Amino acid sequence: MRILPPARQAARRADERGAVLVEAAFVLPVLIILMLGIFEFSLIFKDQQTIYSATRSGARIASAEARNTNYQTNTVDAVTTALAAIPQSNWRELWIYKASSSGMPPSGNFTTCSGACVKYVWTAGAWVKQSGSDWAATGTNSQYACSGNPDSLGVYLKIDHSMISGMFGNTKTLTDKTIIKLEPQPATSCQG
């Protein structure tokens, strides 16, 4: 093994430090982007889980209150409570509708709310009914929650997630829907 003179050893250490700095200059930006990506997408995942819980909460209330005239108001209240972790400025649409066998609203898509479907939009701090027609709890073309095969109800929610860093865009639209069968009602409430 050959021993280098002290002056040469110092020069070699300086060369190695320079190489480490160059390597760090290449690796550090990649690590920063990776960390920001993990952070951003974990926040998206959190918001997606929140809207998933909100649609489930609303659907459970609507299903339990089949043939109750206040089911829509109570569904909206349940969704609003479950969305507390997401800033209200990001809330966009809430739909309550009679679900088809494929889980879609009567129009077949989430661009047009028609038939037994009500679309709310978040405006000035409240959910405001924008379009659609009520799916009546009782009467003609009402909810069927009696013996046999009860109707299915859907709750759809759309929010915007605001990105923190802006490296992956400014916003990402998140949606979720929950479909549930109406809870069967006692035979006495189904007569007539």
VMD Tcl script that draws the C-alpha trace (Angstrom):
set ca {
  {0.00 0.00 0.00}
  {1.41 3.30 -1.03}
  {1.21 6.28 1.31}
  {0.66 9.65 -0.31}
  {2.42 12.78 0.90}
  {0.24 15.06 3.12}
  {-0.20 17.72 0.40}
  {-1.47 15.12 -2.03}
  {-3.85 13.64 0.57}
  {-5.37 17.09 1.14}
  {-5.88 17.59 -2.61}
  {-7.57 14.19 -2.89}
  {-9.97 15.02 0.00}
  {-10.86 18.32 -1.70}
  {-11.60 16.45 -4.94}
  {-13.85 14.00 -3.06}
  {-15.76 16.86 -1.38}
  {-16.36 18.41 -4.78}
  {-17.66 15.11 -6.12}
  {-20.04 14.78 -3.16}
  {-21.40 18.28 -3.80}
  {-22.01 17.49 -7.47}
  {-23.78 14.24 -6.57}
  {-25.92 16.05 -3.98}
  {-26.87 18.68 -6.58}
  {-28.30 15.90 -8.76}
  {-29.98 13.85 -6.02}
  {-31.45 16.61 -3.80}
  {-34.03 17.96 -6.31}
  {-35.27 14.42 -6.97}
  {-35.64 13.80 -3.24}
  {-37.49 17.09 -2.74}
  {-39.94 16.30 -5.57}
  {-40.45 12.81 -4.16}
  {-41.17 14.15 -0.67}
  {-43.58 16.81 -1.99}
  {-45.33 14.13 -4.04}
  {-45.78 11.91 -1.00}
  {-47.09 14.88 1.00}
  {-49.50 16.10 -1.73}
  {-50.92 12.68 -2.52}
  {-51.38 11.78 1.13}
  {-53.50 14.94 1.51}
  {-55.51 13.93 -1.57}
  {-56.01 10.48 -0.05}
  {-57.22 12.07 3.21}
  {-59.76 14.24 1.35}
  {-60.91 11.26 -0.75}
  {-61.52 9.26 2.43}
  {-63.45 12.20 3.90}
  {-65.82 12.45 0.93}
  {-66.19 8.66 0.92}
  {-67.32 8.87 4.57}
  {-69.61 11.81 3.78}
  {-71.44 9.99 0.96}
  {-71.82 6.89 3.13}
  {-73.17 8.94 6.02}
  {-75.68 10.71 3.77}
  {-76.78 7.48 2.09}
  {-77.30 5.74 5.45}
  {-79.52 8.59 6.66}
  {-81.51 8.68 3.40}
  {-81.97 4.91 3.44}
  {-83.08 4.85 7.06}
  {-85.55 7.67 6.44}
  {-87.23 6.10 3.42}
  {-90.72 7.52 2.91}
  {-89.94 10.36 5.38}
  {-90.60 13.79 3.85}
  {-87.48 15.28 5.51}
  {-85.05 12.69 4.13}
  {-83.34 15.12 1.73}
  {-82.77 17.82 4.34}
  {-81.43 15.26 6.81}
  {-79.18 13.73 4.12}
  {-77.72 17.15 3.28}
  {-77.13 17.81 6.99}
  {-75.35 14.45 7.44}
  {-73.07 15.08 4.45}
  {-72.30 18.61 5.63}
  {-71.32 17.38 9.09}
  {-69.08 14.64 7.66}
  {-67.29 17.14 5.38}
  {-66.06 19.31 8.26}
  {-62.39 18.40 7.63}
  {-62.43 19.90 4.12}
  {-62.57 23.70 3.65}
  {-66.06 24.79 2.55}
  {-64.58 26.82 -0.30}
  {-63.71 23.50 -1.97}
  {-67.21 21.98 -1.83}
  {-68.91 21.85 -5.27}
  {-71.87 19.47 -5.80}
  {-74.08 17.10 -3.85}
  {-76.62 14.84 -5.59}
  {-79.36 12.70 -4.03}
  {-81.00 10.44 -6.59}
  {-82.89 7.25 -7.35}
  {-80.10 4.90 -8.44}
  {-80.44 2.64 -11.45}
  {-79.20 -0.95 -11.38}
  {-75.80 0.40 -12.50}
  {-75.72 2.94 -9.64}
  {-76.22 5.95 -11.91}
  {-78.85 8.72 -11.65}
  {-81.88 8.61 -14.00}
  {-80.00 10.64 -16.66}
  {-77.27 7.98 -16.75}
  {-74.46 10.46 -16.00}
  {-73.35 13.12 -13.53}
  {-73.71 16.04 -15.90}
  {-77.52 16.24 -16.01}
  {-79.75 15.79 -12.99}
  {-83.24 14.91 -14.15}
  {-86.02 12.63 -13.04}
  {-85.86 11.44 -9.44}
  {-82.68 13.41 -8.76}
  {-81.81 16.58 -6.88}
  {-78.55 18.45 -7.41}
  {-77.26 20.90 -4.81}
  {-74.36 23.30 -5.31}
  {-72.37 24.99 -2.55}
  {-73.11 28.71 -2.75}
  {-72.56 31.44 -0.15}
  {-72.08 29.02 2.73}
  {-75.02 26.69 2.04}
  {-76.14 23.85 -0.19}
  {-78.59 25.37 -2.69}
  {-80.89 23.21 -4.80}
  {-79.89 23.86 -8.41}
  {-81.70 21.34 -10.58}
  {-83.64 18.11 -10.73}
  {-86.95 17.07 -9.31}
  {-87.61 15.64 -5.89}
  {-87.91 11.92 -5.49}
  {-91.00 12.09 -3.34}
  {-91.10 10.14 -0.11}
  {-94.79 9.37 -0.62}
  {-97.40 9.68 -3.34}
  {-97.15 9.11 -7.09}
  {-93.70 7.99 -8.33}
  {-92.51 7.87 -4.72}
  {-89.84 5.82 -3.07}
  {-90.58 2.12 -2.99}
  {-89.43 0.73 0.34}
  {-91.90 -2.04 0.84}
  {-91.71 -5.82 0.55}
  {-89.90 -7.32 -2.39}
  {-87.13 -5.32 -4.02}
  {-86.86 -1.81 -2.51}
  {-85.49 1.08 -4.58}
  {-81.83 2.04 -4.41}
  {-80.73 5.55 -3.51}
  {-77.48 7.25 -4.46}
  {-75.52 10.10 -2.90}
  {-72.84 11.70 -5.11}
  {-70.36 14.31 -3.94}
  {-67.85 16.45 -5.83}
  {-65.15 18.62 -4.25}
  {-61.96 20.34 -5.34}
  {-58.77 19.53 -3.49}
  {-56.36 22.50 -3.35}
  {-52.76 21.46 -3.87}
  {-50.24 22.89 -1.39}
  {-47.06 23.09 -3.49}
  {-48.53 23.69 -6.94}
  {-45.92 21.34 -8.43}
  {-48.64 18.89 -9.48}
  {-51.29 21.44 -10.47}
  {-53.39 23.83 -8.42}
  {-56.49 21.70 -7.84}
  {-57.71 18.15 -8.31}
  {-61.39 17.31 -8.52}
  {-62.43 14.44 -6.26}
  {-65.75 12.59 -6.50}
  {-67.43 9.69 -4.77}
  {-70.84 8.06 -4.71}
  {-72.54 5.60 -2.40}
  {-75.47 3.45 -3.48}
  {-77.70 1.81 -0.88}
  {-81.08 0.08 -0.86}
  {-83.89 1.80 1.00}
  {-84.59 0.14 4.33}
  {-87.82 -1.85 4.15}
  {-90.70 -0.16 5.90}
  {-93.42 -1.80 8.00}
  {-96.32 -3.18 5.99}
  {-98.69 -0.66 7.61}
  {-96.82 2.30 6.08}
  {-96.87 0.66 2.65}
  {-100.65 0.17 2.47}
  {-102.69 2.50 0.32}
}
mol new
graphics top color blue
foreach p $ca { graphics top sphere $p radius 0.5 }
foreach p [lrange $ca 0 end-1] q [lrange $ca 1 end] { graphics top cylinder $p $q radius 0.2 }
display resetview
